[in-house]
Amino acid sequence: MRTDNCIRIIILILIFFCCNVSIAFAMTTDFKTEALSKEVESRFLENTKVKVSNTEYKGMMFTTFDVSEGGDIALGDLSDFKGGLISVYDKDGNFRRMFSFQSAGEFHVKWVGDNLLVFFVRGYYIGRMSMEGKWLEVRRIPENVAKEKWMQLTNESIKTVGGVQYYKKNNAFMNFIEVSYSQLVKKEVNGNEIILYDNSVIKNRDTIIGFTVATLLTIFAVFVVIRIYRRKSDTI
């Protein structure tokens, strides 16, 4: 009889442990997630390999950001040439490392402890990444939950940690037509504002160069068309 009771207790403990393990990831994200099949997970890991760099990409704008409880900062962006980029800075804005990976669409970042959650809009995947650039876990968010969460993260422009506010800001020429940001500002409890990240100068330079090149090409194209038109008029 005692043996049967012990077996029942052990089974209940195992069930409780397994249930807690299965929902642990959902609890850390504060919304429901679903496990992937081994095939889908393997395909994701193969197509989304992470490269770690200790060199800062100076030209990076950002579309998503988050601040950890310790003040560490993560800035994310989808580059046409470099794919998905996530740059990590310490609480004073000093560069720590950068992660790059292939991404078919935009994404958002979120700190969970010392790891980063990366929420992909394509496929509604969410991955937990270590600071060594390893995917520790990958799951999928149900579509109805994903759309609501995506809009919430997209519209979130201010993060508050320990009474300190962090907000994104545009201070680059012509950047009002873009969805990316050039500055991250920290507003301390006493009201002082500190710019932790600023890419305005580089962005303005690139914009001016691009605008100048486009203008010169347009003038050249117009000149060529006029010359061709005049030659045809002279032969008539």
VOMARDREN-61260 format. One record per residue (C-alpha): x negated, y negated, z negated; residue number from 1. Coordinates in steps of 0.05 Angstrom, whole numbers, plus 32768, in hexadecimal, padded with zeros to 4 digits. Example, Ala and Ser with C-alpha at 12.3 -4.5 7.8 and 13.67 -1.06 7.14 Angstrom:
2
DOZA    c1    c2    c3  num
DOZA  7F0A  805A  7F64    1
DOZA  7EEF  8015  7F71    2
This chain:
236
DOZA    c1    c2    c3  num
DOZA  8000  8000  8000    1
DOZA  7FC8  7FD1  7FED    2
DOZA  7FA4  7FE3  802E    3
DOZA  7FE2  7FD0  8057    4
DOZA  7FE7  7F8D  8033    5
DOZA  7F9E  7F7F  803F    6
DOZA  7FA6  7F8E  8089    7
DOZA  7FE2  7F60  808D    8
DOZA  7FBC  7F28  806B    9
DOZA  7F81  7F31  8099   10
DOZA  7FAE  7F2F  80D6   11
DOZA  7FD1  7EF0  80BD   12
DOZA  7F8D  7ECF  80B1   13
DOZA  7F76  7EE1  80F7   14
DOZA  7FB6  7EC7  8117   15
DOZA  7FB0  7E86  80EF   16
DOZA  7F67  7E7E  8104   17
DOZA  7F76  7E8B  814E   18
DOZA  7FB0  7E5A  814E   19
DOZA  7F85  7E24  812F   20
DOZA  7F4D  7E30  8161   21
DOZA  7F7E  7E2D  819C   22
DOZA  7F9C  7DEA  8186   23
DOZA  7F5B  7DCA  816D   24
DOZA  7F4D  7DA7  81AE   25
DOZA  7F94  7D8E  81B4   26
DOZA  7F8E  7D72  816E   27
DOZA  7F4E  7D4B  817F   28
DOZA  7F6F  7D2B  81BB   29
DOZA  7FB0  7D1C  8196   30
DOZA  7FD9  7D37  81D1   31
DOZA  7FE9  7D7B  81EF   32
DOZA  7FB7  7D9E  821C   33
DOZA  7FB7  7DE2  823F   34
DOZA  7F80  7E15  8249   35
DOZA  7F63  7E21  828E   36
DOZA  7F5B  7E63  82AF   37
DOZA  7F13  7E7C  82B3   38
DOZA  7F13  7E71  82FE   39
DOZA  7F2B  7E29  82FA   40
DOZA  7EFB  7E1A  82C1   41
DOZA  7EC0  7E37  82E7   42
DOZA  7ED3  7E0F  8325   43
DOZA  7ED7  7DCE  82FC   44
DOZA  7E93  7DDA  82DB   45
DOZA  7E74  7DEA  831E   46
DOZA  7E90  7DAC  8340   47
DOZA  7E86  7D7B  8306   48
DOZA  7E3E  7D88  82F1   49
DOZA  7E23  7D50  82C5   50
DOZA  7DE0  7D2E  82D0   51
DOZA  7DC1  7D08  8295   52
DOZA  7D94  7CCC  82A0   53
DOZA  7D6D  7CA0  8271   54
DOZA  7D6C  7C68  82A5   55
DOZA  7DA3  7C34  82A2   56
DOZA  7DC9  7C24  82E2   57
DOZA  7DC7  7BD8  82E0   58
DOZA  7DFC  7BCD  8315   59
DOZA  7E33  7BF2  82F0   60
DOZA  7E78  7BD4  82E7   61
DOZA  7EA9  7BFB  82BD   62
DOZA  7EF3  7C0D  82BE   63
DOZA  7EF8  7C34  827D   64
DOZA  7ED6  7C2F  8239   65
DOZA  7EDA  7C47  81F2   66
DOZA  7EB7  7C3A  81B0   67
DOZA  7EA8  7C70  817D   68
DOZA  7EB1  7C6A  8132   69
DOZA  7E67  7C5D  812C   70
DOZA  7E69  7C26  8160   71
DOZA  7E4B  7C4C  819B   72
DOZA  7E66  7C34  81DE   73
DOZA  7E78  7C5C  821C   74
DOZA  7E85  7C38  825E   75
DOZA  7EA0  7C5F  829A   76
DOZA  7EA9  7C51  82E4   77
DOZA  7EB4  7C75  8326   78
DOZA  7E7F  7C5F  8357   79
DOZA  7E86  7C69  83A2   80
DOZA  7E3D  7C7D  83A7   81
DOZA  7E2C  7C9C  8364   82
DOZA  7E6E  7CBF  8351   83
DOZA  7E85  7CBE  8309   84
DOZA  7E58  7C96  82DA   85
DOZA  7E5A  7C91  828E   86
DOZA  7E27  7C64  826B   87
DOZA  7E1E  7C6A  8220   88
DOZA  7E05  7C31  81F4   89
DOZA  7DF9  7C2A  81A9   90
DOZA  7E20  7BF9  817D   91
DOZA  7DF1  7BC0  8190   92
DOZA  7DF9  7BCB  81DB   93
DOZA  7DB6  7BEF  81E5   94
DOZA  7DB7  7C23  821C   95
DOZA  7DB2  7C6C  8206   96
DOZA  7DC1  7C97  8243   97
DOZA  7DEB  7C9E  8282   98
DOZA  7E14  7CD9  829B   99
DOZA  7E25  7CE3  82E5  100
DOZA  7E53  7D17  8304  101
DOZA  7E7F  7D23  8341  102
DOZA  7EC5  7D0A  8339  103
DOZA  7EFD  7D0A  836D  104
DOZA  7F22  7CD3  8349  105
DOZA  7F21  7CA2  830F  106
DOZA  7F18  7CB7  82C7  107
DOZA  7F1C  7C9C  8280  108
DOZA  7EEC  7CA7  8245  109
DOZA  7EFB  7CB1  81FB  110
DOZA  7ECD  7CBF  81C0  111
DOZA  7EDC  7CFA  8194  112
DOZA  7EA6  7CFF  815F  113
DOZA  7E63  7CFF  8182  114
DOZA  7E80  7D1B  81C2  115
DOZA  7EA5  7CFA  81FC  116
DOZA  7EE9  7D0E  8218  117
DOZA  7EEE  7D02  8263  118
DOZA  7F34  7CFF  827E  119
DOZA  7F38  7D0A  82CA  120
DOZA  7F75  7CF0  82F0  121
DOZA  7F6C  7D25  8327  122
DOZA  7F85  7D68  830C  123
DOZA  7F91  7D49  82C7  124
DOZA  7F53  7D6B  82AC  125
DOZA  7F34  7D56  826B  126
DOZA  7EEE  7D69  8257  127
DOZA  7EC6  7D62  8217  128
DOZA  7E7E  7D4F  8226  129
DOZA  7E43  7D50  81F7  130
DOZA  7E0D  7D1B  81F6  131
DOZA  7DE0  7D4D  821A  132
DOZA  7E10  7D4C  8255  133
DOZA  7E2F  7D91  8249  134
DOZA  7E79  7D9F  8251  135
DOZA  7E8C  7DBF  820F  136
DOZA  7ED4  7DCB  8222  137
DOZA  7F02  7DBD  825C  138
DOZA  7F4E  7DBE  825B  139
DOZA  7F8A  7DA2  8281  140
DOZA  7FBE  7D70  826B  141
DOZA  8007  7D7F  827E  142
DOZA  801D  7D4F  82B5  143
DOZA  8052  7D2A  828E  144
DOZA  8022  7D1E  8254  145
DOZA  7FE9  7D0D  8282  146
DOZA  800E  7CD5  82A7  147
DOZA  8024  7CB4  8266  148
DOZA  7FDE  7CBA  8248  149
DOZA  7FBD  7CA0  8288  150
DOZA  7FE7  7C61  8288  151
DOZA  7FD9  7C57  823E  152
DOZA  7F8E  7C5B  8248  153
DOZA  7F90  7C30  8287  154
DOZA  7FB6  7BF8  8264  155
DOZA  7F8A  7BFB  8226  156
DOZA  7F5B  7BBF  8229  157
DOZA  7F49  7BB6  81DF  158
DOZA  7F2B  7BE9  81AF  159
DOZA  7F28  7BDC  8165  160
DOZA  7EF5  7C01  8139  161
DOZA  7EEC  7BEE  80F0  162
DOZA  7F0F  7BAC  80FA  163
DOZA  7EE1  7B99  8134  164
DOZA  7F01  7B8F  8178  165
DOZA  7EE2  7BA3  81BA  166
DOZA  7EFF  7B8B  81FC  167
DOZA  7EEE  7B8C  8245  168
DOZA  7EE8  7B4C  826D  169
DOZA  7EDC  7B35  82B4  170
DOZA  7EA8  7AFF  82BE  171
DOZA  7E91  7B0D  8304  172
DOZA  7E9E  7AE5  8343  173
DOZA  7ED8  7B00  836C  174
DOZA  7EE3  7B38  833A  175
DOZA  7F2C  7B23  8330  176
DOZA  7F3D  7B4F  836B  177
DOZA  7F1C  7B8C  834C  178
DOZA  7F32  7BBC  8315  179
DOZA  7EEC  7BC3  82F7  180
DOZA  7ECD  7B98  82C0  181
DOZA  7E89  7B77  82B8  182
DOZA  7E87  7B69  826D  183
DOZA  7E95  7B8C  822B  184
DOZA  7E9E  7B5C  81F1  185
DOZA  7E9E  7B6A  81A6  186
DOZA  7EC7  7B3D  8179  187
DOZA  7EB1  7B43  8131  188
DOZA  7EDD  7B3C  80F4  189
DOZA  7EC5  7AF4  80EA  190
DOZA  7ED9  7AE2  8131  191
DOZA  7E93  7AE1  814F  192
DOZA  7E91  7AFD  8196  193
DOZA  7E54  7B24  81AF  194
DOZA  7E4C  7B3B  81F8  195
DOZA  7E33  7B83  81F3  196
DOZA  7E33  7B91  823D  197
DOZA  7E2E  7B5F  8276  198
DOZA  7E27  7B6F  82C0  199
DOZA  7E41  7B2C  82D9  200
DOZA  7DFF  7B12  82F5  201
DOZA  7DF1  7B51  831E  202
DOZA  7E39  7B55  8335  203
DOZA  7E39  7B0C  834B  204
DOZA  7DF8  7B16  8370  205
DOZA  7E12  7B54  8394  206
DOZA  7E53  7B31  83A5  207
DOZA  7E30  7AF4  83C2  208
DOZA  7E01  7B20  83EB  209
DOZA  7E3B  7B4A  8404  210
DOZA  7E65  7B0D  8415  211
DOZA  7E2A  7AEC  8439  212
DOZA  7E1B  7B2A  8462  213
DOZA  7E65  7B33  8474  214
DOZA  7E6A  7AEA  8489  215
DOZA  7E2C  7AEE  84B5  216
DOZA  7E45  7B2E  84D6  217
DOZA  7E88  7B0D  84E3  218
DOZA  7E68  7AD0  8502  219
DOZA  7E3B  7AFC  852D  220
DOZA  7E77  7B26  8544  221
DOZA  7E9F  7AE7  8556  222
DOZA  7E63  7ACC  857C  223
DOZA  7E5C  7B0D  85A4  224
DOZA  7EA6  7B0E  85B5  225
DOZA  7EA4  7AC5  85CC  226
DOZA  7E66  7AD3  85F8  227
DOZA  7E88  7B10  8618  228
DOZA  7EC8  7AE8  8624  229
DOZA  7EA2  7AAF  8645  230
DOZA  7E7C  7ADE  8672  231
DOZA  7EBC  7AFE  8689  232
DOZA  7EDA  7AB9  8695  233
DOZA  7E9E  7AA5  86BF  234
DOZA  7EA5  7AE2  86ED  235
DOZA  7EEE  7AD5  86FC  236
